[in-house]
C-alpha cells in the first residue's frame, strides 16, 4: 500500500511540474486501470482504460506512455482524441505537447455533423486548428463524397482547404 501511495505522490508531483512547465490553463487529469514508472525510459506506463484530459482535449486509449520531461504521449489501441465538437479515432497516437500536435495512425476517422473523413493517418495541430489527412482519404460532406491522397481541413471554420 505504501508503494502505491509513493507512486501516486510521485505521479502527482511529476504532473504538477509538467503543467507548470507547459503553462497550461488547467492541470491534466490522467487515469488508468494501472500505472507505473519505467525508470529505464523515464516514462509513466498506463494500462487499461487510459484517459488523459487537459484543457478542452481528451485522449483515451487502451494503453499509453507519458514522458513528462519531453511532454510526449504515446497511445495504443482504441484511440480517441476529442476537442470541442470533433472526435478523431485511430489505432495509435503520438502527442508532442511542445509542438501542440497529435499524430494519429491506423484507420483514422473524424466525424462531426455533416462531415466524415477517413484516412490512414492524420496530424492535428491544436494551435492552428488544422488537420492534415494522409493516404486513402475519403470524405463525405453534406451529401457529397470524394477521395484523395491528402487533405487539409480547417476545424473551426469547417472548411476543406
Buried (B, 14 or more C-beta within 10 A) or exposed (E): EEEEEEBEEEBEEBBEEBBEEBEBEEBBEBEBEEBEBEEEEBBBBBBEBBBBBBEEBBBBBBBBBBBBEEBBBBBBBBBBBBBEEBBBBBBBBBBBBEBEBBBBBBBBBBBEEEBEBBBBBBBBBBEEBBBBBBEBBBBBBEEEEEEEEEBEBEBEEBEBE
